[in-house]
Amino acid sequence: MKQNLFALAIALLLAAPGGAQEHAAPRYLDPSLPLAQRLDDLLGRMTLQEKISQMQDAAPAIERLQLPAYNWWNEALHGVARAGNATVFPQAIGLAATWDAGLMFRVAGVISTEARAKYNDAVAHQNRARYFGLTFWSPNINIFRDPRWGRGQETYGEDPFLTARMGVAFVKGMQGDDPEYFKTIATPKHYAVHSGPEVLRHSFDVPVSPHDLADTYLPAFRALITEAGAQSVMCAYNSVSGSPACANRELLGRLRTDWGFQGYVVSDCGAVGDIYAGHRYVLTIEQAAALAVQSGTDLSCGDEFNYLFGAVHDRLLPESAIDQAVRRLMTARFRLGMFDPPGRVPYSSIPLSENDSEPHRLLALQAAEESIVLLRNAGDFLPLKPRYRKIAVVGPNADSTNVLLGNYHGTASHPVTPLAGMRKRFGEANIIYAPGCALTETAKADAGMLETAVQAARNADVVVAFLGISPELEGEEMDVSVPGFFGGDRVDLDLPRPQQQMLEALAATGKPLVVVLLNGSALAVNWAAEHASAILDAWYPGEEGGAAIAAVLAGDFNPAGRLPVTFYRSVAQLPPFSSYSMAGRTYRYFRGDALYRFGDGLSFSRFYYSNLRLAGRRPAAAAQAPESVVGDPVNVTVTVENAGTVAGDEVIELYVDRESPQAGMPFRTLQAFRRVHFNGKESKPVDFTLSARQLAFVDESGMLVESPGVYTISVGGQQPEPGALAAGRLVQRKLMIRGGAITFPP
């Protein structure tokens, strides 16, 4: 009896908190405990050196704590990147051209599913290498303020609202909706005010105005944190108003104090070192590392945080700052389920068979189709008519796999080039292929290539030219210096000279000419806009790009993509590339004559708009402007009709213009959009709600203010212009807002 009581006492002792059993099962491994207690227990067991080791992208294992190695660096810009086969969706700029936030959410959901499948398989095989984790350094939500920036292809374009809506959908799709566990973690980047030039990024300072900062460069970051709950943010290489972004107390402090950010901040790769070596902001690398952590950077991509041990010893920062950073990092790993039994984590059972699957491939095809923008269709030339039995397929991008992928991409198992797509879809036609020229000027130009392409055109009924640029020429800090390109950026906006010469030679044959652009940014195709029968922009369209282009050319898919950037006529219309002032940039501030405008895109159908109604606080008669009160939302309803017999999507765009805007304000802003499918001859109402915040404008001090005044609400398939009103492509109404001004947090 005494032995039984003794055994019972020992059992109770071992089961109690702090008992001997805790050596075998530490509290941080107990998933039934609150997260805060588990974090306290884990941090209490770690030495200073162990904590610091976890603050770098390649975090080593701590075997005595049963903590496996983890590499924080993973990429998923438009598919799981650099980790073998994966579904490759259109590059980010192409996804933006869909103007379809619902599609973006589905795409991100597939990306996170494939990420989990790869991670689960990697862990099962003890693979802790880079690119097989769950923390992804995407999306890139920098504003594409200048088309010369080579990394603009990674963004969602030039508009803060479109960028925010697409980015929110991406983050939600990546992180999932489980209340306890994240599917993956998304990392909006590069915070902040970052968009080239690439060759200057490690030492460049941006003296941004308070207005431009709040009006253009920060709204998307705010939305992805406050609406989507992004759990990570990457700080940029450059300085902002004199302080390096990864040591900028104002910028990093705003994340937590103004927006309630609960996650961790990671540096761009080597950016902590740039605080010292690039910006010369401090005297030593130890000071750079300490200042970054004190300012709010928790994780370094690179080894700079190795110097934190000495920085703590030299009293450059307290150990409590290290504890805070590690707590944030370990919170992410706990909420990804890395410390819990797989059976408790809903995403741990996703098998590798979910990767690169047929349903995912079909979604990549849909995304590529939706991304295509029809810019010109003279005389309704497209779709191609059955009478065209001989098709000349020409151009340096016609049979290129690289132009499908853009940068930061995975490996497509079955990429479909434009040539392959044309051959499959138009199999009954005679496809005559000739590259015609190189992408850009080379020392070994082959004059015979051009003559072969011209001869192909003479022998064909129609010519389809696949032109543009390539990720071989534009991208991140590249060793490229050829006419028109330097360091990853562009020097001008023109088609490279060999392509332009070929285009004019093809047109001289007299055969109908269709131009298909593959590119990551705007092109000044002024000559083609006057002489080609049709122009499509297909961006870098992903693994199914060739099939999608062929489907549009054949009329199997009715295009409805819209430009997420302005196509300028010349680089002469732009301010200097190194200037970050928004004056004269993007559709919101550019008053010149653009070749194609932000939001432009045609269809094989004809859509008409009517019955625009604004419901403010005080209704109005049909001929009067309705009235609203400062601070109240405004409901907007419009009737949209597909007058044609061909079914298709229409992107409905809503713009707000304020009469007599203050100096520095944009004269027009996109404030709502929706992509809607219509059957032939179908009409339906579409409604939006504008919040008070959407009717506010940023003043010169950087404050967001809604004030009384007269606003013009325009709804249509494009930006407002007189011809669109007359043609029924757009409707407008005035809105009178009364009352006293109110201010919103920026």
C-alpha positions in Angstrom: 0.0 0.0 0.0 2.8 2.4 0.9 4.6 1.5 -2.4 1.4 2.3 -4.3 1.1 5.7 -2.6 4.7 6.4 -3.2 4.4 5.6 -6.9 1.3 7.8 -7.1 3.2 10.7 -5.5 6.1 10.3 -7.9 3.7 10.3 -10.8 2.0 13.4 -9.7 5.3 15.1 -9.1 6.5 14.2 -12.6 3.3 15.5 -14.2 3.4 18.8 -12.3 4.8 22.0 -14.0 8.5 22.2 -13.2 8.7 18.5 -12.3 11.3 16.1 -13.5 9.2 15.1 -16.5 9.8 18.6 -18.0 13.3 17.5 -19.0 11.8 15.0 -21.3 8.8 17.1 -22.5 9.5 20.8 -22.2 6.6 23.2 -21.9 7.3 24.8 -25.3 6.6 21.5 -27.0 3.2 21.2 -25.3 0.6 22.4 -27.8 -2.1 22.6 -25.2 -0.4 25.5 -23.5 -1.0 29.2 -24.5 1.5 30.4 -27.1 2.9 33.1 -24.7 3.8 30.5 -22.1 5.5 28.3 -24.7 7.5 31.2 -26.0 8.6 32.2 -22.5 9.7 28.7 -21.9 11.7 28.4 -25.1 13.4 31.8 -24.8 14.3 31.0 -21.2 16.2 28.0 -22.2 18.3 29.7 -25.0 21.7 31.3 -24.6 22.4 34.7 -26.1 24.5 33.1 -28.8 21.7 30.6 -29.6 19.1 33.4 -29.8 21.3 35.4 -32.2 21.9 32.3 -34.4 18.1 32.2 -35.0 18.1 35.8 -36.3 19.7 35.0 -39.7 18.1 33.5 -42.8 20.0 30.2 -42.3 19.2 29.5 -38.7 21.1 26.4 -37.4 19.7 23.6 -35.4 19.8 23.7 -31.6 19.9 20.0 -30.9 19.7 20.2 -27.1 16.4 22.0 -27.5 15.1 19.7 -30.2 15.0 22.8 -32.5 15.7 21.8 -36.1 17.5 24.0 -38.6 15.4 26.4 -40.6 16.0 28.5 -43.7 13.8 31.5 -43.8 14.6 32.4 -47.4 11.9 31.2 -49.9 10.4 32.9 -53.0 6.9 32.7 -54.4 6.3 35.7 -56.6 4.2 33.8 -59.1 4.6 30.2 -58.0 7.0 28.4 -55.7 10.4 29.4 -57.0 13.8 27.8 -57.1 12.6 24.5 -55.5 12.2 22.3 -58.6 9.1 21.7 -60.5 6.1 23.9 -59.6 3.2 25.6 -61.3 4.4 28.8 -62.9 1.8 31.4 -63.2 2.1 34.7 -65.1 4.6 37.1 -63.7 3.2 39.5 -61.1 2.7 42.3 -63.6 0.6 39.9 -65.7 -1.5 38.9 -62.7 -2.1 42.6 -62.1 -3.3 42.9 -65.7 -6.1 40.5 -64.9 -7.7 43.0 -62.6 -9.2 40.0 -60.9 -8.6 39.9 -57.1 -10.6 36.7 -56.8 -8.4 34.9 -59.3 -5.3 36.2 -57.4 -6.7 34.7 -54.2 -7.0 31.3 -56.0 -3.6 31.6 -57.5 -2.0 32.3 -54.1 -4.0 29.4 -52.6 -2.4 27.1 -55.1 1.0 28.5 -54.5 0.7 27.9 -50.8 -0.6 24.4 -51.3 2.4 23.5 -53.5 4.6 25.2 -50.9 3.2 23.0 -48.1 3.5 19.9 -50.3 7.2 20.6 -50.9 7.8 21.5 -47.2 6.1 18.3 -46.0 8.1 16.2 -48.3 11.3 18.0 -47.5 10.9 17.6 -43.7 10.1 13.9 -44.2 13.5 13.6 -46.0 15.4 15.8 -43.5 15.8 18.5 -46.1 16.2 21.8 -44.4 17.7 23.6 -47.4 16.9 27.1 -48.7 13.7 27.4 -50.7 11.9 24.5 -49.0 10.5 26.4 -46.0 7.2 28.2 -45.4 8.2 31.8 -45.1 8.0 33.5 -48.5 9.5 36.8 -49.5 6.6 37.8 -51.7 4.7 39.8 -52.8 6.6 42.8 -54.2 4.2 45.7 -53.7 6.5 48.6 -54.6 4.9 51.1 -56.9 6.0 50.8 -60.5 6.5 54.6 -60.8 8.8 54.5 -63.8 8.8 51.9 -66.6 12.5 51.9 -66.8 12.8 49.9 -63.6 13.7 46.3 -64.5 12.1 44.8 -61.4 8.8 46.5 -62.2 7.8 43.2 -63.6 7.6 41.8 -60.1 5.0 44.4 -59.0 1.3 44.9 -59.5 1.8 48.2 -61.4 1.7 51.9 -60.9 -1.4 52.4 -58.8 -1.6 52.1 -55.0 -5.2 51.0 -55.0 -4.9 48.2 -57.6 -1.6 47.1 -55.9 -3.4 47.0 -52.5 -6.3 45.0 -53.7 -4.2 42.4 -55.6 -1.7 42.2 -52.7 -4.4 41.7 -50.0 -5.8 38.8 -52.1 -2.3 37.3 -52.5 -1.5 37.5 -48.8 -4.8 36.0 -47.7 -4.4 33.1 -50.2 -0.9 32.5 -49.0 -1.5 32.6 -45.3 -4.8 30.6 -45.3 -7.8 31.0 -43.0 -7.1 28.6 -40.1 -7.6 30.4 -36.8 -4.5 28.8 -35.2 -2.0 27.9 -37.9 -0.7 29.8 -41.0 -0.5 27.8 -44.2 2.5 29.8 -45.2 3.7 33.4 -44.3 3.8 36.1 -46.9 6.3 39.0 -46.8 5.3 42.2 -48.6 8.4 44.0 -49.9 10.4 46.2 -50.2 9.5 48.6 -47.3 9.7 51.3 -48.5 9.9 53.8 -51.4 11.9 51.4 -53.5 11.8 51.2 -57.3 15.3 51.7 -58.8 17.6 52.5 -60.3 19.1 49.0 -59.7 22.7 50.2 -59.9 22.2 52.7 -57.0 20.1 50.7 -54.6 22.8 49.9 -52.1 23.6 53.5 -51.4 20.7 55.6 -52.8 18.7 58.0 -50.6 15.1 58.9 -51.4 14.2 62.4 -50.1 10.5 61.6 -50.4 7.9 64.3 -49.5 5.3 63.5 -46.8 2.6 63.7 -49.4 4.1 61.2 -51.8 5.0 58.9 -48.9 1.5 58.7 -47.6 -0.3 59.0 -51.0 1.7 56.6 -53.2 4.4 54.6 -51.4 2.8 53.4 -48.2 -1.0 52.7 -48.8 -0.5 49.2 -50.2 1.8 48.2 -47.2 -0.9 49.5 -44.8 -3.6 47.5 -46.5 -1.7 44.2 -46.5 -1.0 44.6 -42.8 -4.3 46.0 -41.5 -6.6 44.0 -43.9 -4.7 40.9 -44.8 -2.7 40.4 -41.6 0.6 39.9 -43.3 3.0 38.4 -40.8 6.3 39.6 -42.2 7.6 42.6 -44.0 11.0 43.0 -45.9 12.8 46.3 -45.5 14.6 47.8 -48.5 18.1 48.5 -49.5 17.7 52.3 -50.0 17.6 55.1 -47.5 14.4 57.1 -47.0 14.8 60.8 -46.1 18.3 60.2 -44.9 17.9 57.0 -42.9 18.5 53.4 -44.3 15.2 51.6 -44.6 16.3 48.7 -42.4 17.3 51.1 -39.6 14.6 53.7 -40.2 12.9 54.2 -36.8 10.0 56.2 -38.3 9.2 53.7 -41.1 9.6 50.6 -39.0 7.9 52.2 -36.0 4.8 53.0 -38.1 4.3 49.3 -38.8 3.6 48.6 -35.2 2.4 51.8 -33.7 0.1 53.0 -36.5 -0.9 49.7 -38.2 -0.8 47.2 -35.4 1.7 44.9 -37.2 2.3 41.8 -35.1 4.9 40.0 -37.3 8.6 40.2 -37.9 10.7 42.3 -40.2 13.4 40.8 -42.4 16.1 42.7 -44.2 16.7 42.5 -47.9 19.8 40.4 -48.5 22.8 42.3 -47.4 20.8 45.4 -46.5 22.1 45.5 -42.9 25.6 45.6 -44.2 24.6 48.4 -46.5 23.8 50.6 -43.5 27.5 50.6 -42.8 29.2 49.9 -46.2 26.8 51.4 -48.6 25.1 54.3 -46.9 28.0 55.1 -44.5 25.3 55.8 -41.9 27.4 54.3 -39.0 31.1 53.6 -38.5 31.1 49.8 -37.9 29.2 46.7 -38.9 28.5 46.1 -35.2 26.8 49.5 -35.0 24.8 48.7 -38.2 23.5 45.4 -36.8 22.6 46.9 -33.4 20.9 49.9 -35.0 18.8 47.6 -37.3 17.6 45.5 -34.4 16.9 48.6 -32.2 14.9 50.1 -35.1 12.8 47.0 -35.6 14.5 44.6 -38.0 14.3 41.1 -36.5 15.9 38.9 -39.1 18.9 39.5 -41.5 19.2 37.9 -44.9 23.0 37.5 -44.6 25.4 37.0 -41.7 25.5 40.6 -40.4 23.7 39.7 -37.2 26.6 37.5 -36.2 28.0 40.8 -34.9 25.2 41.2 -32.4 27.0 39.2 -29.7 29.8 41.8 -29.7 27.2 44.6 -29.9 25.4 43.4 -26.8 28.8 42.9 -25.0 29.8 46.5 -26.0 26.4 47.8 -24.8 25.3 49.0 -28.2 21.9 47.3 -27.5 20.4 45.4 -24.6 19.8 41.7 -24.6 16.1 42.4 -24.2 16.1 43.7 -27.9 17.4 40.3 -29.0 14.7 38.6 -26.9 12.0 40.7 -28.6 13.2 39.9 -32.1 13.5 36.1 -31.4 10.1 36.1 -29.8 8.6 37.5 -33.0 10.5 34.9 -35.1 9.6 32.0 -33.0 5.9 33.1 -32.9 6.0 32.7 -36.7 7.4 29.2 -36.5 5.0 28.2 -33.8 2.0 29.4 -35.8 3.3 27.5 -38.8 3.0 24.4 -36.7 6.7 23.6 -36.6 6.7 22.6 -32.9 3.4 20.7 -32.9 2.5 17.1 -33.9 1.6 17.0 -37.6 -1.8 15.6 -36.8 -2.7 19.0 -35.2 -1.7 21.1 -38.1 -4.3 21.0 -40.9 -1.8 21.6 -43.7 0.7 18.9 -42.7 -1.2 16.2 -44.7 -0.9 17.9 -48.1 0.9 15.4 -50.3 3.6 16.0 -52.9 1.1 14.9 -55.5 -0.6 18.3 -55.1 2.4 20.0 -56.6 2.4 20.8 -60.4 -1.0 19.1 -60.8 -3.4 19.2 -63.7 -5.9 21.4 -61.9 -3.2 23.8 -61.0 -2.0 23.9 -64.7 -5.5 24.7 -65.7 -5.6 27.7 -63.3 -2.3 28.8 -64.8 -3.9 28.8 -68.2 -6.9 30.8 -67.0 -4.6 33.3 -65.3 -2.5 33.7 -68.6 -5.7 34.1 -70.6 -7.1 36.7 -68.2 -3.8 38.6 -68.2 -3.7 39.3 -71.9 -4.5 42.9 -72.9 -5.9 43.6 -76.4 -4.5 47.1 -77.2 -5.4 47.4 -80.8 -7.9 45.6 -83.1 -8.3 47.6 -86.3 -11.5 46.7 -88.1 -12.1 43.9 -85.7 -9.3 42.0 -87.3 -9.1 39.5 -84.4 -10.0 36.7 -83.9 -8.1 35.3 -86.8 -10.4 34.2 -89.6 -10.6 30.6 -90.9 -9.5 31.8 -94.3 -6.0 32.4 -93.0 -4.5 29.0 -93.9 -0.8 30.0 -93.9 0.4 31.8 -90.7 3.9 33.2 -90.4 5.1 33.1 -86.8 8.1 35.3 -86.4 10.1 37.1 -83.8 12.8 36.4 -81.2 10.2 35.6 -78.5 8.2 33.1 -80.5 10.0 30.0 -79.3 11.5 31.3 -76.0 10.9 29.6 -72.7 12.5 32.5 -70.8 9.9 35.0 -71.8 7.2 32.7 -70.3 8.8 32.8 -66.8 10.0 36.3 -65.9 12.2 36.3 -62.8 11.8 34.6 -59.4 10.2 31.5 -61.0 10.0 27.8 -60.5 10.7 25.1 -63.0 7.8 24.5 -65.4 7.5 20.8 -66.3 5.7 21.4 -69.6 6.1 25.0 -70.7 4.2 26.0 -73.8 6.0 28.6 -75.9 4.0 30.8 -78.3 5.2 28.8 -81.3 4.1 25.5 -79.6 0.8 27.1 -78.7 0.2 28.2 -82.3 1.1 24.9 -83.7 -1.3 23.0 -81.5 -4.2 25.4 -81.8 -3.9 26.1 -85.5 -2.8 22.6 -86.4 -4.8 22.6 -89.6 -3.0 25.7 -90.8 0.5 25.8 -92.3 2.7 27.4 -89.6 5.8 29.0 -91.1 8.4 29.9 -88.4 11.3 32.3 -88.6 12.9 34.1 -85.6 13.8 37.1 -87.9 16.2 38.8 -85.6 17.9 38.8 -82.2 16.3 40.3 -79.1 18.5 43.3 -79.2 21.6 44.6 -81.1 24.5 42.2 -81.0 28.0 42.1 -82.5 27.1 39.0 -84.5 23.8 40.1 -86.2 22.7 37.7 -88.8 21.3 39.5 -91.8 20.0 36.3 -93.3 17.5 35.9 -90.4 15.6 39.0 -91.4 15.3 37.9 -95.1 14.1 34.5 -94.0 11.3 36.1 -91.9 10.3 38.4 -94.7 10.1 35.5 -97.1 7.9 33.7 -94.6 5.6 36.7 -94.5 5.4 36.8 -98.3 4.4 33.1 -98.3 1.8 33.6 -95.6 -1.8 34.9 -95.3 -1.1 36.7 -92.0 1.9 37.4 -89.9 2.0 37.0 -86.1 5.1 38.7 -84.7 6.2 37.8 -81.1 8.3 40.8 -80.0 9.2 42.7 -76.8 11.9 42.2 -74.2 13.0 39.5 -71.9 14.1 38.7 -68.3 17.5 38.3 -69.9 17.5 42.1 -70.3 15.5 43.4 -67.4 15.5 42.3 -63.8 17.4 42.6 -60.5 20.8 44.2 -60.5 22.0 42.5 -63.7 25.3 42.6 -65.5 23.8 43.8 -68.7 24.9 46.7 -70.9 23.5 46.7 -74.4 21.7 49.4 -76.3 18.5 50.2 -74.4 19.4 48.4 -71.2 21.8 48.8 -68.3 22.3 47.1 -65.0 18.9 45.4 -65.1 17.0 48.6 -66.0 16.0 50.1 -69.3 17.5 53.2 -70.8 14.6 53.9 -73.2 11.1 52.5 -73.8 11.4 51.6 -77.5 11.4 48.2 -79.1 15.0 47.1 -79.6 16.2 48.3 -83.0 16.5 44.9 -84.7 12.9 44.1 -83.8 11.6 47.5 -85.0 13.5 47.0 -88.3 12.0 43.6 -88.7 8.5 44.8 -87.9 8.7 47.5 -90.6 10.1 45.0 -93.2 7.3 42.6 -92.4 4.7 45.3 -92.9 6.2 46.2 -96.2 5.1 42.8 -97.6 1.5 44.1 -97.4 0.4 41.1 -95.3 -1.8 41.6 -92.3 0.4 42.0 -89.2 -0.5 41.0 -85.6 2.0 42.0 -82.9 2.2 40.1 -79.6 4.3 41.7 -77.0 6.0 39.8 -74.2 7.5 42.1 -71.7 7.6 43.1 -68.0 6.9 46.8 -68.5 5.6 49.4 -70.9 6.8 49.6 -74.5 6.6 52.7 -76.7 5.3 50.8 -79.8 4.2 54.0 -81.5 4.8 52.6 -85.0 3.0 49.4 -84.4 0.0 51.3 -82.9 -0.4 53.0 -86.3 0.4 50.1 -88.7 -0.3 46.8 -87.1 -3.7 45.2 -87.6 -3.8 44.1 -83.9 -1.6 44.3 -80.8 -1.8 42.0 -77.8 0.3 42.4 -74.6 0.9 39.0 -73.0 3.6 40.1 -70.4 5.6 37.1 -69.1 2.6 34.8 -69.2 3.8 31.7 -67.3 4.0 28.0 -68.3 0.7 28.1 -70.3 1.5 31.4 -72.0 1.7 30.0 -75.5 -1.6 28.2 -75.2 -3.3 31.3 -73.8 -2.1 33.5 -76.6 -3.2 31.1 -79.2 -6.6 30.8 -77.5 -7.1 34.6 -77.8 -5.9 34.8 -81.4 -8.3 32.1 -82.3 -11.2 33.6 -80.4 -11.5 30.7 -78.0 -11.1 33.3 -75.2 -12.4 36.8 -75.2 -9.7 39.1 -73.8 -10.5 41.5 -71.0 -7.1 42.3 -69.4 -6.4 46.0 -68.5 -3.1 47.8 -68.4 -1.7 48.1 -64.8 0.8 50.8 -66.1 0.8 53.7 -68.4 2.4 53.2 -71.9 4.2 56.4 -72.6 5.1 57.5 -76.1 8.7 58.2 -75.2 11.1 58.3 -72.3 11.1 62.1 -73.0 7.7 62.2 -71.3 9.1 61.0 -68.0 11.0 62.9 -65.2 14.5 61.7 -64.4 14.5 58.0 -63.3 16.3 58.8 -60.0 13.6 61.3 -59.0 11.0 59.8 -56.6 8.7 62.8 -56.8 5.4 61.6 -58.3 4.9 64.9 -60.2 4.4 63.9 -63.9 4.3 60.2 -63.2 1.6 57.6 -63.6 -1.9 58.2 -64.7 -2.6 60.0 -61.4 -0.2 62.8 -62.1 0.7 62.6 -65.8 -1.3 65.0 -68.0 0.5 64.3 -71.3 -0.6 62.2 -74.3 0.0 58.6 -73.4 0.2 55.9 -76.1 -2.0 53.6 -74.0 -3.4 54.6 -70.6 -3.6 52.8 -67.3 -6.8 50.8 -67.4 -6.9 50.5 -71.2 -7.9 47.2 -72.8 -10.3 46.1 -75.5 -12.6 43.1 -76.0 -14.2 41.1 -78.8 -17.5 42.3 -77.3 -19.1 45.7 -76.9 -20.0 46.8 -73.4 -22.2 49.8 -72.6 -22.8 51.6 -69.3 -26.0 53.4 -68.2 -28.1 54.3 -65.1 -25.3 55.5 -62.8 -26.8 56.1 -59.4 -25.1 57.5 -56.3 -26.8 57.0 -53.0 -25.5 59.6 -50.5 -27.2 60.8 -47.4 -29.6 63.0 -49.5 -31.0 61.5 -52.7 -31.2 63.7 -55.8 -33.4 64.0 -58.8 -32.0 62.6 -62.0 -30.6 66.0 -63.2 -29.1 67.0 -59.8 -26.0 65.9 -58.0 -26.7 63.8 -55.0 -25.3 65.0 -51.7 -23.4 63.2 -49.0 -21.9 64.2 -45.6 -18.2 64.0 -44.8 -17.5 60.7 -43.2 -20.4 58.8 -44.8 -20.0 56.0 -47.3 -21.5 56.4 -50.8 -23.2 53.6 -52.6 -22.7 53.4 -56.4 -24.8 51.3 -58.8 -24.4 51.1 -62.6 -26.0 49.0 -65.4 -23.5 47.2 -67.7 -24.7 45.6 -70.9 -22.8 43.2 -73.3 -24.4 44.3 -76.6 -22.6 41.7 -78.6 -23.3 38.0 -79.0 -19.9 36.9 -77.8 -19.7 36.1 -74.1 -16.8 37.6 -72.2 -15.5 39.4 -69.1 -15.6 43.2 -68.5 -13.5 45.0 -66.0 -15.6 47.8 -64.5 -13.4 50.7 -63.3 -14.5 53.4 -60.9 -12.5 56.7 -60.7 -12.9 59.7 -58.4 -11.8 63.1 -59.6 -12.0 66.1 -57.3 -12.8 69.5 -58.7 -10.1 72.1 -57.8 -7.7 69.7 -56.1 -5.0 71.2 -53.9 -1.5 71.5 -55.2 0.3 68.2 -55.3 -2.9 66.0 -55.2 -3.5 63.5 -57.9 -6.2 64.7 -60.3 -7.7 61.2 -60.6 -7.7 58.0 -58.5 -8.9 54.5 -59.1 -11.1 53.6 -56.1 -13.0 50.4 -57.2 -12.9 47.8 -59.9 -14.5 44.4 -60.5 -14.1 41.8 -63.3 -17.5 40.4 -64.2 -18.5 37.8 -66.7 -21.4 38.5 -69.2 -23.1 36.2 -71.6 -23.9 37.6 -75.0 -26.7 40.2 -74.9 -26.7 40.1 -71.1 -27.2 43.2 -68.9 -26.8 43.3 -65.2 -26.3 45.9 -62.4 -23.0 46.2 -60.7 -22.6 48.0 -57.3 -19.8 49.4 -55.3 -19.5 51.1 -51.9 -17.0 54.0 -51.5 -15.9 54.5 -47.9 -15.2 57.9 -46.5 -11.5 57.0 -46.6 -11.7 56.4 -50.3 -13.1 59.9 -50.8 -10.3 61.5 -48.8 -7.0 62.9 -50.2 -3.6 63.2 -48.7 -2.6 66.8 -48.0 0.9 68.3 -48.3 1.7 67.3 -44.7 0.9 63.6 -45.4 -2.5 63.6 -43.5 -5.5 61.9 -45.1 -8.4 64.4 -45.1 -11.9 64.2 -46.4 -13.2 67.7 -46.9 -16.3 69.2 -48.5 -16.4 69.8 -52.2 -17.6 68.5 -55.6 -16.4 65.2 -56.8 -16.9 63.4 -60.2 -17.6 59.7 -60.0 -16.8 57.9 -63.3 -17.6 54.3 -64.0 -16.7 52.5 -67.2 -14.4 50.1 -68.9 -11.6 52.6 -69.0 -10.5 56.0 -67.6 -12.7 59.0 -68.4 -12.3 60.7 -71.8 -14.9 62.6 -73.9 -15.1 59.9 -76.6 -15.9 57.2 -74.0 -18.9 59.2 -72.7 -20.3 59.7 -76.1 -19.9 56.0 -77.0 -21.5 54.7 -73.8 -18.3 53.2 -72.6 -18.4 55.4 -69.5 -20.9 57.2 -67.3 -20.3 60.0 -64.9 -22.1 61.9 -62.1 -21.2 64.7 -59.8 -21.3 64.2 -56.0 -21.5 67.1 -53.5 -20.0 66.4 -50.1 -20.9 68.8 -47.3 -19.9 69.3 -43.7 -16.6 69.8 -41.8 -13.4 68.1 -42.8 -12.2 65.0 -41.0 -8.8 63.4 -40.8 -8.0 59.7 -41.0 -4.8 57.9 -39.7 -2.4 57.6 -42.6 
